[in-house]
Amino acid sequence: MGKNEDSLNGIGTSYVVEQCHVCGHSNLRSILFLGYLPPVNTMNSIGTRPSEQSGYPAEWLQCSKCKLVQIGLVVDPRILFPPEYPYTSSTTKILRENFADMYRECMTLMELGSEDLVVDIGSNDGNLLSNFQKDHKVLGVTPEEIGKIAIQRGIPTIISYFGREVVKSILEEHGSAKVVTATNVFAHIDGINEIVECILELLDQDGVFITECHYLGSLVETLQYDTIYHEHLMYYSLHSLKYLLEKHGLEVFHAKKIPTHGGSIRAYVSRKGKFPVKSSVVEILDEEEKIELEGKGLLDFKNRVVVSKLELHSMLLDIKKQNKKVYGIGAPSRASTLINYVGIDDGIMDCVLEIKGSHKIGKYIPGTLIPVIEESKLYEDQPEYALLLSWHIADELAPKIAQNGFKGDFIVPLPTPRILKNPLLT
């Protein structure tokens, strides 16, 4: 993988991806270019004067050999995941429920005793491990300071990037892990083949690796271009994930599509032959063949993205001509891509609202002067429209916001921009 060094604020280098992350093949086809995007979690404080801000090219590539879809520039992780990284998984109800579901499913697929160790890579505030904490030994690994929250909750956590030195220290102090998890993180890690080797080294001979990552099939079908940003280096189909794991003697024995992040895939992985392969794996692989994730499906995706952007522009233009206000709802990482790609600024959308306690309150959306404010402002000001930036859970969000007292209508920006009438006023 060729590296073209480029100074990143003096603390690291970026490099253009010239060879596939998984197989090393150099024939990478360009699928989509979203322009130059700022890091989604570098958020300036409200009141900060605008100054120079880095933007990085967001190009989507597909490998012609293993079919992995990947972003065309790797940005230094210290830029993307600063110590003050504002994301906390426990604030998201759908993730709490998902991790509880994972725990229940895990217990039906394997035997896990009280002395068996569960290690979570990218453990954040310990949300996932809290499900295993009562009856099993747990250990988190996360590079962000937010890992201290997990420690306060009684979940032992190593605050560091996962790698060989961390694996060595875990094996010396705790022994091998019966379960290793990596949720919404496996697609973020550069040098993925080395990471898989590290997981193999850490994993018990009869252990299970569980990974969850945003699913390419869902992304394409529901036009989720807003999930394309530099934290996400790779966008896995089950075919490409299977290719990676089989290179290292691992086997996906069960797979499941799950609703998190607008559509993800959960894969249960073991050393080859340790568990019988379930029909779920074959069923998802067959589905991928039908939606043509290697050809026409991706070619159509680009045109649909452009049309959706123009349709949203047209809708917002009509609203502004009527001198009506639009407030954004939710500031997930994906909101930064949508706002910057579409070209929404504080003249189009006055602010973005987050739930009380969010680490993003008091900041600007990256690349803009759109402030993130506590959600009570929505009910005080009563703008005509609320743009759902977490649009993938619109059916859950809209009724809840209406019940809390919002009297306006909702804008659902993707996949086809539409006005959703207030469910309590129709």
Secondary structure, DSSP 4 states (H G I P E B T S, - for coil): ------BSTTS-B-EE--S-TTT----EEEEEEEEEE--TT--PBTTPPP-----EEEEEEEETTT--EEESEEPPHHHHS-TT----GGG-HHHHHHHHHHHHHHHHHS---TT-EEEEET-TTSTTGGGTTTTSEEEEEESSTTHHHHHHTT--EEES--SHHHHHHHHHHT--EEEEEEES-GGG-SSHHHHHHHHHHHEEEEEEEEEEEEBHHHHHHTT-GGG-STT--EEB-HHHHHHHHHTTTEEEEEEEEE-GGGSEEEEEEEETTSSPPPHHHHHHHHHHHHTTTTTHHHHHHHHHHHHHHHHHHHHHHHHHHTT--EEEE---HHHHHHHHHHT--TTT---EEE-TT-TTTTBBPTTS--BEEETHHHHHH--SEEEETTGGGHHHHHHHHHHTT--SEEEE-SSS-EEE--TTT-
